[in-house]
Amino acid sequence: MSDPDEPKPDGGTASQPEGESPELEDHPLEWDEPENNDLAPDERASVSRPAQKDDDPKLVTGQAKYTADYETQFPDLARAAVVRSEILHGYVTDIDASAAEEMDGVHAVLTPWSEGTPDAKYTSAGQSYPEPSPWDMTVLNEHVRYVGDPIAAVAAEDAETARAAAESIEVEYEEAEYVLDPEAAHSEDAPRLFEEDEVENEIVGHDYSRNRMAHIEGEIGDVEDAVAREDVHVHETEWETIRQSHAQIEPHTTLAYTDEDDRHVLVTSTQVPNHTRRQLAHLFDVPIRDVRVSKPRVGGGFGGKQAMVVEPIPLALSIAADRPVLYEATREEEFHAMRSRHPMTVRARTAVTEDGSIEAIDLYALSNTGAYGSHGMTVAGNVGSKPMPLYSKVPNARFEADIVHTNTPQTGAMRGYGAPQGTLALEGHLDEVARDLDLDPVEFRQRHYMEVGDLDEIAGMMGGEGAERRIRSCGLDECIERGKDAIGWDDVEQPDEDHLHRGIGMALSAQGTGVAGDELGAAQLMMNEDGSFHLHVGGVDIGTGADTAFIQIAAEVLGCDEEDIVIKSSDTDVTPFDYGAYASSTTYISGMAVKKAAEDAKERILYWGSKLLEEPESNLDTGDGTVYSEETGASVSLEEIGYEAAYGHDEREHILGKGTHCTEESPPPFAAQFADVTVDEETGEFEVTELVVAVDCGVAINPGMAEGQVEGANHMSYEMAVSEGITFDDEGRSEVRGFDDYDWPTAAETPTIESILVETHEPTGPFGAKSVAEVPTNTVPPALSNAIREAVGVRITEMPITAEKINAALEDDG
Amino acid sequence: MQFSLTVNGDPTSIDAAPEEDLATVLRREGYTGVKCGCDGGVCGASKVLIDGEARMACGTTVGDVDGATIVTIEGLGTQDDLHPIQQAFVDHFAVQCGFCIPGMIVQTKALLEETPDPSEAEARAAIDDNLCRCTGYQKPVEAILDAAERVNGDGAVATDGGTSPASTARGTTEDGGESHE
C-alpha cells in the first residue's frame, strides 16, 4: 500500500527527502555510456534505418490476430454484455434478472450480489505498485456514480442473445443528488460521491467531504515573493480543455477462460499485461502465478488501455459459465463507459520584468476526474511537471492541483498524460505575455528554456525520486529553426481579400521518457542453432511498432539481419516482466532491456567465435551475420556458431542473453509546433492550412515509424484544438454515442502535417534514443490559439477553438 | 437461410439469417481481416468490395447482397506477395496498429479502379469515412498516391496481386477478384 503522505506526481514512488538540494554529482553531464551506444549515424547497421515494420505483412493482408479474432478457435465461446447504470448517481436497490436467467442460450448472469462477482475494491489504473490511484471501484456496483457504471453482466451463446438478456434485466434505483461541474463539486455542500469507507488506498490530499480525491503541490524558490516585487508585471490567464476520447479503433476486448491447470487465461487488448495480472490476482484472490495475461495485436491504446477496464467481467463470467467468454465493448460504451482525457481548467500566472525576464511561473489545475480516481493524481501532476521544466532557467516555480470527482464518466491515462492541458496554459500564456511586453515570442522563450547541461529542478519540485535531472540532450534550437523554415515563418503573405488574415503561431513542448525511478523492462534472447534468435520481451507493442524497434536494437548489437530475429512480446507466461506501454517508456526502458539482453548473448557468441577462429575475444566483433576478426579478417558465421554451441564435441551451451533495465532518468524529448491559419474577420471562420512539428527524440530507432508517431500524435493534438470531445446534455448524459457524434477531424478535414525529426544523442537511452510518441500530442492547441491571436488579435482560451468563439471575441473587441 | 456469395473468387453457400450483418457473417466464415470498430456503418474498418464497390460490411445485411461478388482484404495479396497497394502502405509507414488498414486498403482499391490517378484531395475524400487513430492521414494519403503510381506504372497488377511484368493492362480484373487461396 502506498504511503498516503507522499504524492507521486509522476506515477512514481515519491520519497524525495525534504530540504535537500539535488547533488550535482548525482546528475553528471558526462554519462558513462557503453561504447556501442554513441555510434555515428553511418556506423549504425540496423538502428536509424526505416526498417519495414515486422508485423506489416500480416497487418495489411488481414492475417493479424487481434483479441476478437480468436473467436474461431473456441467453439464453445460465450459472449458477454453488461448492464450499466442509467442514472447519474444513486444506489441499486433491486435487480430482477429472472427473465435473463430463463432465456435460452444464457450461460451466466452476475449481479453485485452474486457469489462469483469479486467484491474487492480496486482501481482500474494500470500503474506500478503500490498503486498511485485510489481503490474506489468494484467490478459490479450497488453505489453507481455515472451513467455507464457497470451493474450486472451476462454471458450467452452469441452477442445478440447476451444483449437481449442484458436488456431484459430490470434495475431499481434509489436516486441521489448529482454534481457535474468540478468547481461546484469541490464545495463542501455538494452532493458527495464517496463516503470515507468506500475508498481504500487513499491518495495524498484527499477530502471526500468535498469530492476531492487528491491535492498536490510543489514549489522551488518563492513564487509569492517574486510576484510581490515592484519591478515585475504579473499576468494571469485561464485555460480550459476538452474531454477527449481515446477513440482507438479496436474497442476494449477481452477473451477469458480457465485452462486445464485451473489457471485463468486472458487474451486481452491491453497496454499493461503485468499490471493487469497483478490486479486480477488481487480481485479474484488467487496467486499471481495462476493468472496468464497475453496480448495479441492491439488496435490502438493511447492510454485508454493502460487500465484494467473490462477484463474482470469476462473472467468472472467465464468462471460462472464454465466456458470461454469474449467481451467486446460497444462503441457506445467506449464513449460513455470506458475512459477519456481529464478535462481541466488551468490557471497560469507569471511574474515578468519589463525587459522580459521571467521571475516566476505558477500553474494551478482543477482536474475533473469523473466518477472514479484512476490516474487522477498522476495525470494532474504532469500538468506541471512536464511543461514547466521547459523553462528550467526560471528561478521560482510553483504547481498546485485539485482533482475532484463529478458524476461524469471515468477519465484515465491518455497520450500526453496531463502535459497537453499544462502545455496549452503555459505556451498560450507566455505568448500572451510576450505580446503584452512587445517581445518576440520565440526569443522570449529562448532566454529561459532548457539547454544541455542544465540541472532541471522544476521536474522534481513535487517530489518523485530521481525526477531532478541533468539535461544531456536538447535539440530545441534546431527544432525551432527547422520548423520556422518549413512553415515560412519569416515570409507570411497576407491574402488578397481584406477580411482574411493569416497568422502563424508557435508553441514548444517537453515531455519525459519513462517514469523516473519507477520503471522496469526485461528481455531475454535465445540463439537457435542456425544462427537465428528468439527475442522475448515484456515490452508491449500496441501498434506503435515497438516490436520492430526491439528487433532493430537487438540486430544492431548482434550484427545480424533483422529477419533472423523472431520476437514474442507481452505474454506473462512466456515473456519477462515489464511495466507496460505507457509514459513514453517503451523504446527507452524496454528497448534498453533488449539491448542488454543482446549484449549478454553477444558475449557468449564472441566466446564461441574465439574458440572457432582461435583468436582472442578482444579482437572480435559481430556484423553481417558473422563473428569476424578485425586483426586478421577471418570470420565465422553465426550459423556455424549456433551449431557448434548446440552440438559441439567438448563443450555445449544454449546461448542465452538476459537484460533488465530500470533507471532514475527521464530525459525530455522536445517539440516545436507551428500552425498556419487564415481567419475571416467577418465570420470567425478559419482554415488551418498547415501544421509543422519538429521533434527532438534523440536517435530515432526507426525514422519511418517515428514520423508516423509524430503525425498521429499531432492529429490527436489538432483534434484537441478544434473538436468538442465528449459533450453532455443538460441532464449530464453523454451526447456522444458513436463515431458519427464524435466530431473529430477526418482525412478531408485535416490539414497537411509535416513532421521533422531532429536528431540528438541521449546518452542514457539505447543508441541515443529518447521518447517520441507523446510530446507532439501537446502542442497544437496553444500553437493554434497563438496563430489566431497573431492573425486577428483575439485570444481563445477555451477549447475547442471554433468560428463562433472567434467571432464573439472579434465582436467584443470591435 | 442459405446465401450464395462469391468471396475472393470462390463461390460459397453461407448459412445466415437474412438480417445478419455481412461483417459478422464474413468473420464467422473466417474472413477476420474484416474488422468491426463501431456499432455499425461508421468507422470504415469493415469495408469490403461488393460487386466492385467499397462498402462497410457491418452496415450491410447479408440478405441484401445475395448473389454478390465480394472481395475482402484476404482477397488481395498474401504476406509473401503483397498487392501493390498493400506494399505502398507498408513502404510509407502508413500502418501502425493496423486495425483500420484492411478497410483503408479496400477503399483504395475501389478508388483506383474508378480514379486511377487521384489528386491528394481526391485521395483524402475517398478515405473520409475510414477513421484512423494511430497515424492520422498524412502517410495513408501518401501511400494512396504512391499506390496509384504503382498500379498505373510500369507493371500492371497481376492476378496474384503482385506486379506483373506485362505493362499492357492497368489495374485488376473486373471484379477485383484476385484469389489467394
Interface residues (C-beta under 8 A of the other chain):
Chain A: P50 Q52 K53 D55 D56 P57 K58 L59 V60 T61 G62 Q63 A64 K65 Y66 A68 D69 E71 T72 H246 A247 Q248 I249 E250 P251 R297 V298 G299 G300 F302 E328 T330 R331 E332 I542 G543 T544 G545 G704 M705 E707 G708 Q709 E711 G712 N714 H715 M716 G738 F739 D740 W744 T746 A747 A748 E749 T750 T752 I753 S755
Chain B: R27 R28 G30 Y31 T32 G33 V34 K35 C36 G37 C38 D39 V42 C43 A45 T72 I73 E74 L76 G77 T78 Q79 D80 L82 Q86 F89 V90 D91 H92 F93 A94 V95 Q96 C97 G98 F99 C100 I101 P102 I105 A121 R124 A125 I127 D128 D129 N130 L131 C132 R133 C134 T135 G136 Y137 Q138 K139 P140 V141
